[in-house]
């Protein structure tokens, strides 16, 4: 997300039509957690984020996937899919994007090609991930009746207003900076197809006027795990959601 002249904007990506998951839909950057996302080498380059902090924030006990891996996966996937690295140099300057800086672009291409790890890409750039501009904002679990189920945690990260995405064309066809409320209006009009969790997350973000107030609010907010359930009623099958993210602002 970023602070635009007219207020908060979020970055949405349009998935390719051949995608095995919500083809053609507009989504937030993201993807699955890889084993390497729990790497101590990446965590060492993420000052301010610790194993205990992440576990407490996500309310996630010790298990196969450390809580910190969800944070690091979100940052890695954002870099892979958009070329935007939520990080800083050793001197504290914000990192340039793959669109603007050839060195960053080369690091991202190597990461996508599998010829280097995320930790190696960060080291080569002299970059450190910036966890201070990132907050956990939602947790959605696919209904039990669905054949393909996902356990998805959403994060918001603030980037520079001038950040221009360079999409990974094997997975995405377009990128769009847009105000949450406008995205909701365009979805209702049919021009921005989105899945339900994306829509409800946008609703939760629509009341904020900037990245600072959003991050501050979510920093102390309790994040419920949302598991929609299909319920049979006299009128037919309906979707029931026990917890919904409260709107901010």
C-alpha positions in Angstrom: 0.0 0.0 0.0 1.1 3.6 -0.4 0.1 7.2 0.4 -1.2 8.8 -2.8 -2.2 12.5 -3.2 -5.9 11.6 -2.6 -5.3 9.1 0.2 -4.5 5.5 0.7 -4.0 3.2 -2.3 -3.5 -0.6 -2.4 -1.8 -2.6 -5.1 -4.0 -5.2 -6.9 -2.8 -7.7 -9.5 -4.8 -9.5 -12.2 -4.2 -13.2 -12.4 -3.6 -14.9 -15.8 -6.5 -16.7 -17.3 -4.6 -20.0 -17.2 -4.1 -19.8 -13.4 -5.2 -22.8 -11.4 -6.4 -20.4 -8.7 -9.1 -17.7 -9.3 -8.1 -17.2 -13.0 -8.7 -13.6 -14.2 -9.4 -12.3 -10.7 -7.8 -9.2 -9.1 -5.8 -10.2 -6.0 -3.3 -8.8 -3.6 0.3 -9.9 -4.1 1.0 -13.1 -2.3 1.5 -16.9 -2.5 2.4 -20.0 -0.5 5.0 -20.3 2.3 8.1 -22.1 1.2 10.5 -24.0 3.5 13.2 -21.4 2.9 10.9 -18.7 4.3 11.8 -20.0 7.8 15.5 -19.5 7.0 17.5 -17.9 9.7 19.5 -16.1 7.0 16.5 -14.2 5.9 15.4 -13.4 9.5 18.9 -12.1 10.2 18.2 -9.5 7.5 14.9 -8.5 9.0 15.7 -6.3 12.0 12.8 -5.8 14.4 11.1 -9.1 13.7 11.7 -12.1 16.0 10.4 -15.6 16.3 8.5 -14.9 19.5 7.0 -11.6 18.2 5.7 -13.3 15.1 4.3 -16.3 17.0 2.5 -14.0 19.5 1.0 -11.8 16.8 -0.3 -14.6 14.7 -1.4 -16.6 17.8 0.4 -19.5 16.2 2.0 -22.2 18.5 5.1 -24.0 17.6 4.6 -26.3 14.6 5.9 -27.2 11.2 5.7 -23.7 9.9 7.1 -21.0 12.2 5.0 -17.9 12.4 7.8 -15.7 11.2 7.8 -17.6 7.9 4.4 -16.1 7.0 5.9 -12.6 7.3 8.9 -13.4 5.3 6.9 -15.3 2.6 4.7 -12.2 2.2 7.7 -10.0 1.6 9.3 -12.5 -0.7 6.2 -13.0 -2.8 5.6 -9.3 -3.1 9.1 -8.9 -4.5 8.7 -11.8 -6.9 5.3 -10.7 -8.2 5.8 -7.0 -8.3 9.5 -6.2 -8.1 8.9 -4.0 -5.1 11.2 -4.9 -2.2 9.9 -3.7 1.2 13.4 -3.0 2.5 16.2 -0.6 3.1 19.9 -0.3 2.4 22.5 -0.5 5.2 22.4 3.3 5.3 18.6 3.3 5.9 17.4 4.4 2.5 14.4 2.7 0.9 15.3 0.1 -1.7 14.6 0.9 -5.3 12.2 -1.2 -7.3 13.0 -3.7 -10.1 11.3 -1.3 -12.4 13.7 1.5 -11.5 17.0 -0.2 -10.7 18.8 -2.8 -12.9 20.5 -4.4 -9.9 17.2 -5.0 -8.2 15.7 -6.3 -11.4 18.6 -8.8 -11.9 18.2 -10.0 -8.3 14.5 -10.6 -8.8 15.1 -12.4 -12.1 17.6 -14.8 -10.4 15.2 -15.4 -7.6 12.4 -16.2 -10.0 14.7 -18.5 -12.0 15.7 -20.4 -8.9 19.4 -19.6 -9.3 19.5 -17.8 -5.9 17.6 -17.8 -2.6 15.8 -14.8 -1.2 18.6 -14.5 1.4 21.2 -14.5 -1.3 19.3 -11.8 -3.2 19.1 -9.6 -0.2 22.8 -10.1 0.6 23.8 -9.3 -3.0 21.8 -6.0 -2.8 23.0 -5.1 0.6 19.3 -5.0 1.6 17.4 -5.5 4.8 13.7 -6.2 5.0 11.7 -3.5 6.8 9.3 -5.1 9.2 8.4 -1.8 10.8 6.2 -0.8 7.9 4.3 -4.1 7.9 1.3 -5.4 9.9 -0.8 -8.5 10.0 -4.4 -7.7 9.0 -6.5 -10.8 8.3 -6.7 -14.6 8.4 -9.0 -16.5 6.1 -9.5 -20.2 5.9 -11.3 -21.9 3.0 -14.7 -23.6 3.9 -14.3 -27.3 4.6 -16.6 -28.3 1.7 -14.2 -26.8 -0.9 -12.0 -29.3 -2.8 -9.0 -27.0 -2.7 -8.5 -25.4 0.7 -6.2 -22.5 1.8 -5.1 -21.1 5.1 -4.3 -17.5 4.2 -2.8 -14.7 6.3 -2.9 -11.2 4.9 -0.4 -8.5 5.6 -0.2 -4.8 4.8 3.1 -3.1 4.0 3.7 0.6 3.2 6.0 1.5 0.3 7.1 4.7 -1.4 4.5 6.7 -3.3 6.8 6.4 -6.4 6.9 2.6 -6.3 6.1 1.2 -9.8 5.3 -2.5 -10.0 7.0 -4.7 -12.6 4.7 -7.7 -12.7 5.7 -11.4 -13.1 4.0 -12.0 -16.4 3.8 -15.8 -16.0 1.4 -15.3 -13.1 -0.1 -11.8 -13.6 -1.3 -9.7 -16.6 -1.9 -6.3 -14.9 -1.1 -4.2 -11.8 -3.2 -1.4 -10.4 -2.7 1.1 -7.6 -6.2 2.0 -6.5 -8.1 3.4 -3.5 -9.9 0.6 -1.6 -13.3 2.2 -1.9 -12.9 2.7 -5.6 -11.8 -1.0 -6.0 -15.0 -2.0 -4.2 -17.1 0.2 -6.5 -15.5 -1.2 -9.6 -15.9 -4.7 -8.4 -19.6 -4.1 -7.8 -19.9 -2.7 -11.3 -18.2 -5.9 -12.7 -15.0 -4.4 -14.0 -12.7 -5.8 -11.2 -13.7 -9.4 -10.4 -12.5 -10.4 -6.9 -12.9 -13.2 -4.5 -14.8 -12.7 -1.2 -11.8 -12.5 1.2 -10.2 -9.8 -1.0 -13.5 -7.8 -1.0 -13.9 -8.0 2.8 -10.3 -7.0 3.4 -10.7 -4.0 1.1 -13.8 -3.1 3.1 -11.7 -3.2 6.3 -9.1 -0.9 4.7 -11.4 1.6 3.1 -11.9 3.8 6.1 -8.3 4.7 6.5 -6.8 7.9 5.1 -3.2 6.8 5.0 -0.7 4.1 5.7 0.4 5.4 9.1 -3.1 5.3 10.6 -3.7 1.9 9.1 -0.5 0.4 10.5 -1.1 1.9 13.9 -4.7 0.6 14.1 -3.8 -3.0 13.1 -0.7 -3.1 15.3 -3.0 -3.6 18.4 -6.1 -5.1 16.7 -7.1 -8.7 17.5 -7.2 -10.6 14.2 -9.9 -13.3 14.1 -9.5 -16.5 12.1 -12.4 -16.4 9.5 -13.8 -19.7 8.4 -16.9 -19.3 6.4 -19.5 -22.1 6.7 -22.2 -23.3 4.4 -25.4 -23.6 6.3 -28.7 -25.2 5.1 -31.7 -23.0 5.9 -35.4 -23.1 4.9 -34.5 -20.7 2.1 -31.6 -22.9 0.9 -27.8 -23.0 1.3 -26.3 -19.8 2.7 -22.8 -18.7 3.6 -22.3 -17.9 7.3 -19.2 -16.0 8.5 -18.7 -16.1 12.3 -16.1 -13.3 12.3 -15.6 -10.4 10.0 -12.8 -7.8 10.0 -14.1 -4.6 11.5 -13.8 -1.6 9.3 -11.2 1.0 10.2 -11.0 4.7 10.1 
